[in-house]
Amino acid sequence: MPIGAIWQTVLETPLINIMVALTALCFGSYGLAILVFTVISRALLFPLTLRMLHSMRALQEIQPQMQEIQKKYSDPRRRNEEVMKLYKEAGVNPLGCLGPQLIQFPIFIALYQVIRITLGDNPEGILNLSGRLYDVDFIQNAVPLSPTFLGVDLGASGNLPLAVLTGASMWLQQRISMGRTATTASANSQQQQMNQMMLWMMPAVFGWIVFSSPAGVGLYWFASTAIGIILQWIFVGPGDFTWASMIPAPLRNAWGITLPEPGTRRGSRAPRGEAKAAVKTSSKQTDAANGSGTEPGDSDEDNRGERANRRRGSRQGADGAGSSSRSGRRRRRHRG
């Protein structure tokens, strides 16, 4: 079969029928059907998304080591070797962060075609749509579809507010992922120049694509990006991102707003093993400060003996203090 026929049979035609069925279930609202489809697609991709988020979290955690490598090695080849070695030791796969995006891109392209077919407002478009629908009364009776959602024509292109929202949401997602460590450190680093370029280029490119596409495609991509930001905030945390970092530096200085040091993570929990170790260390330090610490390897019997000796010493000291006090009173009465 030709590639076009495979594309239509495997992805495009099923997606047309899914969107028509969802529109019927969503009370005839095509925009609401797009939002429901976005949630369903993100739910199906959640296992892969979770793996991506774990990789992103691991990348954030090794940022200090990567910065040390950047400073220590000036030879690009040696630097890349050390970075690859660090990735291997930390169990990080940088390409794993691209999985959901690579899978969503064909859906994005197919949805572009689906919206143009399903929202055709001429007789030829409606006839073409009828020929692509499955022989199911529930789906056949759902056409024609209404293209309007919240006052927006989902089949028309050139929606500037939606393009701006999509670009801004993609910028925010990348900004949280990279952190200020990757975007504000040494400007001489090729990696950091690339990070800066990607931080602004990708949102601009997708903003232009959304502006040139039907508004329904932009609605899907904006909703998908917003869901991605929420999942990233929950499972990875904001890293060193703060909302104050979005305020221009002159205004921050004028208002007296300070930012945390780059690389400082917020909103993340320490692993359970590290937390338990920290609790044990704190307990040992407290015992040592109180004079009740024990050396590793001391037996329970030795510890009980030491505690008994301390109690006896305390009682003897109290008895001695009492005897001295009574002797002093007798001497004073004798002199009197």
GUPA-804311 format. One record per residue: x, y, z negated of N, C-alpha, C in turn; residue in one letter. Coordinates in steps of 0.05 Angstrom, whole numbers, padded with zeros to 5 digits, always signed. Layout:
XYZXYZXYZA/...
//
This chain:
+00017-00024+00000+00000+00000+00000+00017+00025+00000M/+00009+00046+00014+00024+00071+00013+00024+00083-00015P/+00043+00100-00020+00046+00111-00047+00021+00128-00054I/+00010+00143-00035-00013+00159-00040-00037+00142-00048G/-00041+00119-00035-00063+00101-00042-00059+00089-00070A/-00035+00082-00077-00029+00072-00104-00035+00093-00125I/-00026+00118-00119-00031+00140-00138-00061+00144-00143W/-00076+00144-00121-00105+00148-00124-00119+00125-00139Q/-00110+00100-00133-00123+00077-00145-00116+00074-00174T/-00091+00079-00181-00081+00074-00208-00087+00097-00227V/-00085+00122-00217-00086+00144-00236-00108+00164-00229L/-00109+00173-00204-00127+00195-00198-00157+00188-00200E/-00165+00166-00186-00193+00159-00187-00203+00151-00215T/-00187+00135-00231-00196+00130-00258-00199+00156-00275P/-00180+00175-00270-00181+00200-00286-00205+00216-00278L/-00213+00216-00252-00237+00230-00243-00262+00219-00258I/-00264+00193-00259-00287+00181-00273-00287+00186-00303N/-00263+00185-00315-00261+00191-00343-00270+00219-00349I/-00261+00239-00333-00269+00267-00338-00299+00271-00334M/-00310+00258-00314-00339+00261-00310-00355+00249-00333V/-00346+00225-00342-00359+00212-00364-00357+00229-00390A/-00333+00240-00395-00329+00256-00419-00346+00282-00418L/-00349+00293-00394-00366+00317-00391-00394+00310-00398T/-00404+00287-00390-00431+00279-00396-00434+00275-00426A/-00414+00263-00439-00415+00259-00468-00412+00285-00483L/-00399+00305-00472-00395+00331-00485-00416+00351-00478C/-00441+00341-00472-00464+00359-00467-00460+00376-00442F/-00446+00366-00422-00442+00380-00397-00420+00401-00398G/-00404+00402-00419-00382+00422-00421-00356+00410-00411S/-00347+00420-00388-00323+00409-00376-00298+00417-00393Y/-00298+00441-00404-00276+00450-00421-00273+00433-00446G/-00296+00427-00458-00295+00410-00482-00286+00382-00475L/-00293+00373-00451-00284+00347-00441-00253+00346-00438A/-00242+00369-00428-00213+00371-00426-00199+00369-00453I/-00211+00383-00473-00199+00382-00500-00201+00354-00512L/-00224+00341-00508-00226+00313-00518-00207+00295-00504V/-00203+00298-00478-00184+00282-00463-00155+00287-00473F/-00149+00312-00480-00123+00318-00491-00118+00304-00517T/-00137+00304-00535-00134+00290-00560-00131+00260-00556V/-00147+00249-00538-00145+00220-00533-00118+00213-00521I/-00108+00228-00502-00082+00223-00490-00060+00225-00511S/-00061+00245-00528-00041+00248-00549-00042+00225-00569R/-00066+00216-00575-00069+00193-00593-00057+00168-00581A/-00061+00163-00555-00049+00140-00542-00019+00142-00541L/-00008+00165-00539+00021+00169-00538+00033+00173-00566L/+00017+00171-00587+00027+00177-00614+00051+00159-00622F/+00051+00132-00617+00075+00116-00624+00100+00127-00611P/+00099+00134-00586+00122+00145-00572+00129+00172-00583L/+00108+00188-00589+00113+00215-00600+00126+00213-00628T/+00118+00193-00644+00130+00190-00670+00159+00183-00668L/+00166+00166-00649+00195+00160-00645+00210+00185-00637R/+00197+00201-00620+00210+00226-00611+00214+00244-00635M/+00195+00246-00653+00197+00263-00676+00219+00254-00695L/+00221+00227-00698+00243+00217-00715+00270+00224-00703H/+00273+00222-00677+00298+00230-00664+00303+00260-00667S/+00282+00276-00666+00286+00305-00670+00294+00311-00698M/+00283+00297-00717+00290+00301-00745+00320+00293-00750R/+00328+00271-00738+00355+00262-00741+00374+00283-00728A/+00366+00294-00705+00383+00314-00692+00386+00339-00710L/+00364+00347-00723+00366+00370-00741+00384+00364-00765Q/+00383+00340-00775+00399+00333-00799+00429+00332-00793E/+00437+00326-00768+00465+00325-00762+00475+00351-00749I/+00459+00372-00750+00468+00397-00739+00493+00408-00752Q/+00496+00406-00779+00521+00416-00791+00545+00401-00781P/+00544+00374-00778+00566+00359-00767+00572+00367-00738Q/+00551+00372-00723+00556+00381-00695+00569+00408-00694M/+00562+00426-00712+00575+00452-00713+00605+00449-00720Q/+00611+00431-00738+00639+00426-00745+00655+00415-00721E/+00642+00398-00706+00655+00387-00682+00660+00410-00662I/+00641+00427-00658+00644+00450-00640+00667+00467-00648Q/+00671+00471-00674+00693+00489-00683+00720+00474-00683K/+00719+00448-00688+00745+00433-00691+00758+00427-00664K/+00742+00420-00644+00753+00411-00618+00747+00432-00596Y/+00768+00441-00584+00765+00460-00561+00764+00446-00535S/+00774+00421-00533+00773+00406-00508+00745+00396-00504D/+00731+00404-00482+00704+00395-00478+00701+00364-00477P/+00720+00351-00465+00718+00322-00463+00719+00309-00491R/+00738+00318-00507+00741+00307-00534+00716+00314-00551R/+00706+00338-00547+00682+00347-00562+00658+00329-00555R/+00655+00324-00529+00632+00306-00521+00635+00278-00532N/+00660+00268-00533+00665+00242-00544+00658+00241-00574E/+00665+00262-00588+00659+00262-00617+00628+00266-00622E/+00615+00281-00604+00586+00284-00607+00572+00258-00601V/+00581+00243-00581+00569+00217-00575+00574+00197-00598M/+00598+00199-00610+00604+00182-00633+00585+00189-00656K/+00581+00214-00660+00563+00223-00682+00534+00213-00677L/+00525+00215-00652+00499+00205-00645+00497+00175-00651Y/+00517+00160-00644+00517+00132-00648+00516+00125-00678K/+00532+00139-00694+00533+00134-00723+00506+00141-00736E/+00493+00162-00726+00468+00171-00738+00444+00156-00726A/+00449+00140-00705+00427+00126-00692+00408+00144-00678G/+00419+00164-00665+00403+00184-00651+00404+00180-00621V/+00382+00181-00608+00380+00180-00579+00369+00206-00569N/+00387+00224-00558+00377+00250-00550+00356+00249-00528P/+00358+00229-00510+00338+00226-00489+00311+00217-00499L/+00310+00206-00523+00285+00197-00535+00266+00220-00540G/+00276+00244-00541+00259+00268-00546+00243+00275-00521C/+00250+00264-00498+00238+00272-00473+00216+00253-00465L/+00212+00231-00479+00193+00210-00471+00165+00220-00467G/+00152+00231-00487+00124+00241-00483+00121+00261-00461P/+00141+00280-00458+00139+00300-00438+00140+00287-00410Q/+00157+00267-00407+00160+00253-00381+00134+00238-00374L/+00121+00227-00394+00096+00213-00389+00073+00232-00383I/+00073+00255-00397+00051+00274-00394+00053+00288-00367Q/+00076+00290-00355+00079+00305-00330+00063+00293-00308F/+00063+00266-00303+00045+00255-00283+00016+00260-00289P/+00008+00259-00315-00019+00265-00322-00026+00294-00315I/-00007+00312-00320-00010+00340-00313-00015+00344-00283F/+00000+00330-00266-00003+00332-00237-00030+00320-00229I/-00036+00296-00240-00062+00283-00233-00085+00300-00241A/-00084+00313-00265-00106+00329-00274-00110+00353-00256L/-00088+00363-00245-00090+00386-00226-00107+00378-00202Y/-00103+00354-00191-00119+00344-00169-00147+00338-00177Q/-00150+00326-00201-00177+00319-00211-00194+00343-00214V/-00184+00365-00225-00199+00389-00230-00208+00401-00203I/-00190+00401-00184-00198+00412-00158-00220+00395-00144R/-00219+00368-00149-00240+00351-00137-00266+00353-00152I/-00265+00352-00178-00290+00351-00194-00304+00377-00195T/-00290+00399-00192-00302+00426-00194-00306+00438-00166L/-00306+00422-00145-00311+00433-00119-00339+00444-00117G/-00341+00469-00107-00368+00482-00107-00380+00483-00079D/-00368+00469-00060-00380+00468-00033-00390+00440-00028N/-00408+00437-00008-00420+00411-00002-00399+00389+00004P/-00377+00397+00018-00357+00377+00024-00343+00367-00001E/-00338+00386-00020-00325+00378-00045-00343+00359-00062G/-00369+00365-00063-00387+00348-00078-00389+00320-00065I/-00390+00320-00038-00391+00295-00024-00366+00278-00028L/-00343+00291-00028-00318+00277-00034-00317+00266-00062N/-00328+00282-00081-00329+00272-00109-00347+00248-00111L/-00370+00249-00099-00389+00226-00100-00377+00201-00090S/-00360+00203-00069-00347+00179-00058-00325+00168-00076G/-00316+00183-00096-00295+00173-00114-00306+00163-00141R/-00331+00166-00145-00343+00158-00171-00350+00128-00171L/-00348+00116-00194-00355+00088-00197-00386+00086-00195Y/-00395+00062-00188-00424+00057-00185-00436+00052-00212D/-00437+00074-00228-00449+00073-00255-00468+00096-00257V/-00493+00091-00264-00513+00112-00265-00505+00135-00283D/-00494+00127-00306-00486+00148-00326-00466+00167-00314F/-00448+00158-00297-00428+00176-00284-00440+00189-00260I/-00455+00175-00244-00466+00186-00219-00485+00209-00225Q/-00500+00207-00247-00520+00228-00254-00508+00252-00267N/-00482+00252-00273-00469+00274-00288-00461+00297-00269A/-00460+00292-00243-00452+00313-00224-00477+00327-00214V/-00474+00353-00207-00450+00370-00206-00442+00380-00234P/-00417+00388-00237-00407+00396-00263-00405+00427-00264L/-00409+00437-00289-00407+00466-00293-00377+00474-00298S/-00366+00493-00283-00338+00499-00286-00332+00519-00308P/-00352+00531-00321-00348+00553-00340-00344+00542-00368T/-00324+00553-00382-00319+00546-00410-00309+00571-00424F/-00324+00581-00444-00318+00605-00459-00313+00629-00440L/-00329+00630-00419-00327+00652-00401-00305+00650-00381G/-00291+00627-00380-00268+00623-00362-00276+00603-00341V/-00270+00609-00316-00275+00591-00294-00252+00571-00293D/-00256+00546-00301-00235+00527-00303-00224+00518-00276L/-00239+00523-00255-00229+00515-00228-00214+00537-00215G/-00213+00561-00226-00199+00584-00214-00171+00587-00225A/-00153+00597-00209-00125+00602-00218-00122+00631-00224S/-00098+00638-00235-00091+00666-00240-00101+00676-00268G/-00104+00658-00287-00113+00666-00314-00088+00674-00330N/-00083+00700-00332-00059+00710-00345-00058+00704-00375L/-00080+00709-00390-00079+00704-00419-00073+00675-00426P/-00085+00656-00411-00079+00628-00415-00050+00621-00409L/-00039+00633-00388-00011+00628-00381+00007+00639-00403A/+00001+00662-00414+00017+00674-00436+00016+00656-00461V/-00008+00647-00467-00012+00630-00491+00004+00604-00487L/+00003+00592-00464+00018+00567-00459+00048+00572-00461T/+00058+00593-00448+00087+00599-00450+00095+00604-00479G/+00079+00619-00494+00086+00626-00522+00086+00601-00539A/+00067+00583-00535+00066+00558-00551+00090+00540-00545S/+00098+00539-00519+00121+00523-00512+00147+00535-00524M/+00148+00562-00524+00172+00575-00536+00173+00568-00566W/+00150+00570-00580+00149+00565-00608+00157+00536-00614L/+00148+00517-00598+00155+00489-00602+00185+00484-00599Q/+00196+00496-00578+00225+00493-00574+00241+00507-00595Q/+00231+00530-00604+00246+00545-00625+00247+00530-00651R/+00224+00517-00658+00224+00500-00683+00242+00476-00679I/+00243+00465-00655+00259+00441-00651+00289+00447-00652S/+00297+00469-00640+00325+00475-00638+00336+00486-00665M/+00321+00505-00677+00330+00518-00701+00350+00540-00694G/+00353+00559-00712+00371+00581-00707+00400+00573-00705R/+00407+00549-00717+00434+00540-00715+00442+00535-00686T/+00424+00525-00670+00430+00519-00642+00428+00543-00624A/+00414+00565-00633+00409+00587-00615+00423+00613-00622T/+00434+00615-00647+00446+00640-00655+00475+00637-00663T/+00487+00614-00660+00515+00611-00668+00533+00622-00646A/+00557+00612-00644+00577+00622-00626+00567+00624-00597S/+00568+00649-00586+00558+00653-00559+00577+00642-00538A/+00601+00634-00546+00621+00624-00527+00616+00595-00521N/+00600+00582-00537+00595+00553-00533+00576+00549-00509S/+00584+00531-00491+00568+00525-00468+00542+00512-00476Q/+00542+00495-00497+00518+00482-00506+00498+00503-00516Q/+00507+00523-00531+00489+00542-00542+00478+00562-00521Q/+00495+00567-00501+00484+00582-00478+00462+00567-00464Q/+00466+00541-00461+00446+00524-00449+00420+00524-00465M/+00423+00522-00492+00400+00522-00510+00384+00548-00507N/+00399+00571-00506+00386+00597-00503+00371+00598-00476Q/+00383+00587-00455+00371+00588-00429+00345+00571-00429M/+00347+00547-00441+00324+00529-00441+00302+00540-00458M/+00309+00555-00480+00289+00566-00498+00271+00586-00483L/+00282+00600-00464+00266+00620-00450+00257+00610-00422W/+00273+00594-00409+00267+00586-00382+00243+00567-00380M/+00243+00546-00397+00221+00527-00396+00194+00539-00401M/+00190+00556-00422+00164+00569-00425+00157+00587-00402P/+00177+00601-00390+00171+00618-00368+00162+00602-00343A/+00176+00580-00338+00169+00563-00315+00141+00552-00318V/+00135+00540-00342+00108+00529-00346+00086+00550-00347F/+00093+00574-00357+00074+00595-00357+00066+00603-00328G/+00086+00603-00310+00081+00609-00282+00065+00587-00269W/+00071+00562-00276+00056+00539-00265+00027+00541-00273I/+00022+00547-00299-00005+00549-00309-00020+00572-00295V/-00006+00594-00291-00018+00618-00278-00026+00611-00249F/-00010+00594-00236-00015+00587-00208-00034+00563-00205S/-00042+00550-00227-00059+00527-00226-00087+00533-00236S/-00106+00515-00232-00132+00519-00243-00131+00522-00274P/-00148+00539-00284-00148+00545-00313-00151+00520-00330A/-00165+00500-00319-00169+00475-00334-00143+00461-00340G/-00124+00462-00321-00097+00451-00325-00083+00465-00348V/-00085+00492-00347-00072+00508-00369-00085+00502-00396G/-00111+00498-00397-00124+00491-00422-00114+00464-00433L/-00110+00445-00415-00099+00419-00424-00071+00422-00435Y/-00054+00437-00420-00026+00439-00429-00023+00455-00455W/-00039+00476-00457-00038+00492-00482-00047+00475-00506F/-00069+00460-00503-00079+00444-00525-00059+00422-00532A/-00047+00410-00512-00027+00389-00517-00003+00400-00531S/+00006+00424-00524+00029+00436-00537+00022+00443-00566T/-00002+00453-00571-00010+00460-00598-00011+00435-00616A/-00021+00413-00605-00021+00388-00620+00007+00379-00626I/+00025+00382-00606+00053+00375-00611+00066+00391-00633G/+00059+00417-00635+00071+00434-00656+00061+00425-00683I/+00035+00418-00685+00024+00409-00711+00037+00383-00719I/+00040+00364-00701+00053+00338-00708+00082+00343-00716L/+00096+00360-00702+00123+00365-00708+00126+00378-00736Q/+00108+00396-00742+00109+00410-00768+00104+00389-00791W/+00086+00370-00786+00079+00350-00806+00101+00330-00810I/+00111+00318-00788+00129+00296-00790+00159+00303-00790F/+00165+00327-00781+00193+00336-00780+00198+00359-00799V/+00179+00378-00800+00182+00402-00816+00191+00425-00799G/+00190+00449-00809+00197+00472-00794+00227+00477-00791P/+00244+00460-00805+00272+00465-00804+00279+00492-00816G/+00296+00508-00803+00303+00534-00813+00285+00556-00801D/+00264+00548-00788+00246+00568-00776+00229+00582-00797F/+00227+00608-00795+00209+00624-00811+00194+00643-00793T/+00169+00650-00801+00154+00668-00784+00168+00695-00783W/+00183+00702-00804+00197+00728-00804+00219+00729-00783A/+00229+00706-00774+00250+00706-00754+00239+00716-00727S/+00212+00716-00723+00201+00726-00699+00199+00757-00698M/+00204+00769-00721+00204+00799-00722+00231+00809-00712I/+00232+00829-00695+00257+00839-00685+00275+00848-00708P/+00302+00844-00704+00321+00849-00725+00320+00878-00736A/+00317+00899-00719+00316+00926-00731+00292+00929-00750P/+00269+00917-00743+00246+00920-00761+00251+00904-00787L/+00263+00880-00785+00269+00865-00809+00288+00881-00828R/+00308+00894-00816+00327+00910-00832+00313+00934-00845N/+00295+00946-00830+00281+00969-00841+00262+00961-00863A/+00249+00938-00860+00230+00929-00880+00243+00913-00903W/+00270+00908-00901+00283+00893-00922+00277+00864-00922G/+00272+00852-00899+00266+00823-00897+00292+00809-00891I/+00298+00788-00907+00322+00772-00903+00314+00744-00894T/+00331+00732-00878+00325+00705-00868+00344+00685-00882L/+00336+00660-00885+00354+00640-00896+00377+00635-00877P/+00399+00624-00888+00422+00618-00872+00415+00598-00850E/+00426+00602-00826+00421+00582-00805+00429+00554-00813P/+00413+00535-00807+00418+00507-00814+00404+00499-00840G/+00393+00519-00855+00378+00512-00879+00351+00501-00872T/+00346+00476-00881+00321+00462-00875+00300+00469-00896R/+00275+00473-00886+00253+00478-00904+00231+00458-00897R/+00215+00452-00917+00191+00436-00912+00197+00407-00906G/+00220+00397-00915+00227+00368-00911+00234+00355-00937S/+00229+00330-00939+00234+00315-00963+00260+00299-00961R/+00273+00297-00984+00297+00280-00984+00289+00251-00983A/+00305+00233-00971+00298+00205-00971+00295+00194-00999P/+00279+00173-01003+00274+00163-01029+00299+00155-01044R/+00318+00142-01029+00342+00133-01042+00358+00156-01053G/+00360+00178-01036+00375+00201-01045+00361+00214-01069E/+00334+00215-01069+00320+00227-01091+00325+00212-01117A/+00324+00184-01115+00329+00169-01139+00357+00173-01149K/+00377+00174-01130+00404+00178-01139+00408+00205-01152A/+00393+00226-01141+00395+00252-01154+00384+00252-01182A/+00361+00238-01186+00349+00236-01212+00368+00222-01232V/+00381+00200-01223+00399+00186-01240+00423+00203-01248K/+00434+00218-01227+00457+00235-01233+00450+00257-01253T/+00426+00269-01249+00417+00290-01267+00414+00279-01295S/+00403+00254-01298+00399+00242-01324+00426+00237-01338S/+00446+00227-01322+00472+00222-01333+00485+00248-01343K/+00482+00269-01326+00494+00294-01334+00481+00305-01360Q/+00455+00302-01362+00441+00311-01387+00450+00295-01411T/+00453+00268-01408+00463+00252-01430+00491+00260-01438D/+00508+00265-01418+00535+00273-01424+00536+00299-01439A/+00519+00318-01431+00518+00344-01445+00509+00341-01474A/+00491+00322-01479+00481+00318-01506+00499+00300-01523N/+00520+00290-01510+00538+00272-01525+00529+00244-01527G/+00509+00236-01511+00498+00210-01513+00504+00193-01489S/+00522+00202-01471+00528+00188-01447+00543+00162-01453G/+00541+00143-01436+00555+00117-01439+00571+00113-01414T/+00593+00100-01417+00610+00093-01394+00599+00070-01379E/+00603+00069-01353+00594+00046-01338+00608+00021-01347P/+00593+00000-01351+00605-00025-01360+00602-00030-01389G/+00594-00009-01405+00589-00014-01434+00565-00032-01437D/+00568-00051-01455+00546-00070-01460+00525-00056-01478S/+00501-00068-01478+00479-00058-01495+00487-00060-01525D/+00501-00082-01532+00509-00085-01560+00527-00063-01569E/+00547-00056-01552+00566-00034-01559+00551-00008-01562D/+00532-00004-01544+00517+00021-01545+00501+00023-01571N/+00488+00001-01578+00473+00001-01603+00491+00006-01627R/+00515-00006-01627+00534-00002-01649+00542+00027-01651G/+00548+00040-01628+00556+00068-01629+00533+00085-01639E/+00509+00080-01631+00486+00096-01641+00483+00092-01671R/+00486+00067-01681+00484+00062-01710+00506+00077-01725A/+00530+00077-01714+00552+00092-01728+00546+00122-01729N/+00535+00132-01707+00528+00161-01707+00507+00167-01728R/+00487+00149-01731+00466+00154-01751+00478+00153-01779R/+00495+00133-01784+00508+00131-01811+00525+00156-01817R/+00539+00165-01796+00556+00188-01800+00539+00213-01807G/+00516+00214-01794+00498+00237-01799+00488+00236-01828S/+00480+00212-01837+00469+00210-01865+00491+00215-01885R/+00516+00205-01879+00537+00211-01898+00544+00240-01900Q/+00543+00253-01876+00548+00282-01877+00527+00297-01892G/+00502+00289-01889+00480+00302-01904+00483+00297-01934A/+00491+00271-01942+00494+00266-01971+00517+00282-01982D/+00539+00284-01966+00562+00299-01976+00556+00328-01979G/+00540+00339-01961+00532+00367-01963+00515+00371-01988A/+00497+00352-01994+00480+00354-02017+00497+00353-02043G/+00517+00335-02045+00533+00332-02069+00549+00357-02073S/+00560+00368-02052+00576+00393-02055+00558+00416-02066S/+00533+00416-02056+00516+00438-02065+00509+00435-02095S/+00504+00410-02104+00498+00406-02133+00522+00412-02150R/+00546+00404-02142+00571+00410-02158+00575+00440-02160S/+00570+00454-02139+00573+00483-02140+00554+00496-02160G/+00530+00486-02161+00510+00498-02180+00519+00492-02209R/+00529+00467-02214+00538+00461-02242+00561+00478-02250R/+00580+00484-02231+00603+00501-02239+00593+00529-02245R/+00574+00539-02230+00565+00567-02235+00551+00568-02262R/+00535+00547-02270+00521+00547-02296+00542+00546-02319R/+00563+00530-02315+00584+00527-02336+00598+00554-02340H/+00604+00568-02318+00618+00594-02321+00600+00614-02335R/+00573+00612-02328+00555+00630-02340+00552+00625-02370G/
//
